[in-house]
Amino acid sequence: MHENDRATVLAEALPYIQKYNGKTIVVKYGGHAMATQVLFDAVMWDLVLLRLVGVHVVVVHGGGPEISETLTLLGKTSRFIDGLRYTDEETMDVVQMVLCGKVNKNLVHTLERLGARSLGFCGLDGGMLKAKKLNRPDGQDLGLVGEIVDVDPRPVADALERGYIPVISTVAQGTDGAVAYNVNADTAASKLAIALGAAKLILLTDVKGILRDPGDERTLISEIQVSQVPVLVKEGIISGGMIPKLNCCVESVRQGVADAIILDGRVPHSILVEMLTDKGAGTLILP
């Protein structure tokens, strides 16, 4: 890159750095953005850079592939119902071990190694995430899968105040028994963003964003207002697994988060492009 180009990029970033300085963003991280070392490193560098320029960064993570891999090593087959993991007691033990242990601490260690201060939490810590058993309308039993009923953001807020990047795994404390629940990471990120009064919710996914034509990435819809969502669902433009993701974005924006974005986690440094450039990336959901 030519020196003038570098200067242009930095000058373009300045008003966005000023805009988000001291503000909180919540990033849901998982799936394909974790799939390769190149993508993993790019996301970690993005988060560290944002923290160093004064953005309060919160990471909420999943770890489905690691859970499946560990279950396979233990001789247990992963079972899914409509894309959701059936979680019996043995699977729940593995979920807690992998998410709250291996994945969470690996993220914390990497952020620390790159120069940020980081603290790892799971939803059980400080009663941060509380849930009841998820009862599906179709009556299908998913086992120890929970629906979040309460969020206490104080452990995360305290960590942010002290300059840490909090990293949260999505295991929740049961309110309907002495159990822990596996909860959806997109939903947890949304509810935590609301509780923290975040300026932005970022859901990293394995698609470019919302496409008018699912087979053509050139048809990306760059901005959607909340009022447009029902129409896009009715037209079939938003369908399948994208509906619950978009619902998380809509709920967060309706309850005070300034905006939410569905962002392509397969593209290195997509977080920085979205946060610090005029171009942006993905599909932005606005009030």
Secondary structure by P-SEA (a helix, b strand, c coil): ccaaaaaaaaaaaaaaaaaaccbbbbbbccccccccaaaaaaaaaaaaaaaaaccbbbbbbbbaaaaaaaaaaacbbbbbccccccccaaaaaaaaaaaacaaaaaaaaaaaaaccccccccccccccbbbcccccccccccccbbbbccccaaaaaaaaaaccbbbbccbbbbccccccccccaaaaaaaaaaaacccbbbbbcccccccccccccccccccccccaaaaaaaaccccaaaaaaaaaaaaaaaacccccccccccccaaaaaaccccccccbbbcc
